[in-house]
Each structure stands twice: as structure tokens, then as C-alpha cells.
Amino acid sequence: MSKQIVDAQVVNTNEALSKAKLFWQKSGKLITGLLVGIIVVFGGYYGYKQFVIKPKEEKAADAIYKAQQYFQQDSAKLVLEGNGTSKGVLYIIKNYGGTKAANLAHYYAGVSYLKLGDFNKAIEHLKDFKTSAKQVQAAAYGVLGDAYAEAGKNDDAVDSYKKASSTFESDEALSAEYLFRAALLSATLKKDKEALDLFKSLKEKFPKTEKAQQADKYINKISVEKADLSVN
């Protein structure tokens, strides 16, 4: 390798080092600060999860245990308020918001208020419940539909029943039940076209279910009524 080439490489290397040194002098503090910030944020988040979220989840899970027993026993007031020693789901919702137990507490509260006849509060809590377990979510939409229907909010009830039916279609009996409720409520509201479409959809999607067999009666009734009206 010639001396000129070597000299050129040395010059280039020195220039690169000089530029790097100059860049670091100008931006080193900023870069260091950013790196430290990233470490602090990550470390803080990890610490928050370990020392705040995790203990909160554990306390909430312990608190809801007795309420779950009351729920299974169909003791709506005890589910909501507890018995003085154990806490009810309203306490869990208030004090452990953002936890899995608090989310489940909304479902228990909604069902309990529905049983007690406080339909608006039932709606409020059931709307706040969300889960990735599709079969459970389908049932929750169905109960929400019941609460809307009891509160006289019929259009919302039909929408919720339709959601309940479509959320977990693998459970044909459950899906057929809620599609049937949507169709029947639509028929009651004299929305014949919508009711007829829903009953027909029920037969097409879930033909082997009991509700599909019952749908024939309503399809015939609505069709006959529509024919009578057209004649008149």
C-alpha cells in the first residue's frame, strides 16, 4: 500500500474522529439525558407494575371472593354492599378501579341491580363490563338487553340482544336465545320487517335449536298479518 493512500486514510480517520468528538461535545449531554430518561421511565413502569398494580390486583381479588359467593347464592344486596365484614362489589369498584376484579364487579353489580329492579343502574354497570372471554361477553350483552327492555329502552335492547347473539356463535343455544329475543321484541314493537328478518336469520344460522323451531310460528303469524293488511 502506497504512503499516499496510508496518509489519506489517516487523514480521513482523524477527520471522522474529530467530527465524532465535536458531535459528542454538542449533543452528548442531550443523548445521555435521553438514555437516562428511557431507563427511568422503563424502570418506573416496571416498579409501578410490581409494587402498585400487582398488590392492588391481589387485594381486589381477595376482596371480591365473598361477593362471588353471595352472587352464587342469589343474594343481590349482599353482592352489592357486603355484610359489614366482607366488602361488596360497589366498594371494590370504588377502591380498586382498573383491576380485573373491579371489571368483574361491574358485571355482578349489573346483574344484582337488575334483580332488584333498578334497571338504570344495571345498565350503567353492565355497559362498563368488558372481557375477552367471548362466551361471557355474549351473556353480559344479553343481560344488558334485558335491563334495557325492563327500562323501556327497546331499541337499545334489540341492539344488545343482537350483539349477544353474534358475539359467540359457537354456543348455538345461547346465540339462538338472544336472536329470538331480539326478533320477538321487534315483533312486539310492530317492526314487522325487522322481526321477520331476525326470525329468518335465526332459522338459517341455528336451525337445530329449539328457538329456530319456535320461529316458524312467528314467521307465519307476521306473514299472515302483513297479507291481511295488504288486502285491506
DAUR-V243838 format. One line per field, one symbol per residue. ss: DSSP state (H for helix, E for strand, L for the rest). phi: phi as a letter, one per 30 degrees, with the letter a starting at -180 (. if undefined). burial: 1 if it has 9 or more other ideal C-beta (glycine too) atoms within 8 Angstrom, else 0. A space follows every 10 residues. Layout:
ss: ???
phi: ???
burial: ???
This chain:
ss: LLHHHHHHHH HHHHHHHHHH HHHHHHHHHH HHHHHHHHHH HHHHHHHHHH HHHHHHHHHH HHHHHHHHHH HHLLLHHHHH HELLLLELHH HHHHHLLLLH HHHHHHHHHH HHHHHHLLHH HHHHHHHHLL LLLHHHHHHH HHHHHHHHHH LLLHHHHHHH HHHHHHHLLL LHHHHHHHHH HHHHHHHHLL LHHHHHHHHH HHHHHLLLLH HHHHHHHHHH HHHHHHHHHH HL
phi: .ddddddddd dddddddddd ddddddcedd dedddddddd dddddddddd ccdddddddd ddddeddddd dddicedded cicjcdcddd ddddcbejcd dddddddddd ddddddicdd dddedddddb bddddddddd dddddddddd dicddddddd dddedcdbdd ddddddeddd dddddddddi cddddddddd dedddbdcdd dddddeeddd dddddddddd dd
burial: 0000010000 0000000000 0000000000 0000000000 0000001110 0101011011 1011011101 1000010111 1100010111 1110010010 1111111111 1111000010 1111110010 0000101111 1111111111 1011001111 1111101110 1101111111 1111111000 0101110111 1110110010 1101100110 0110110000 00
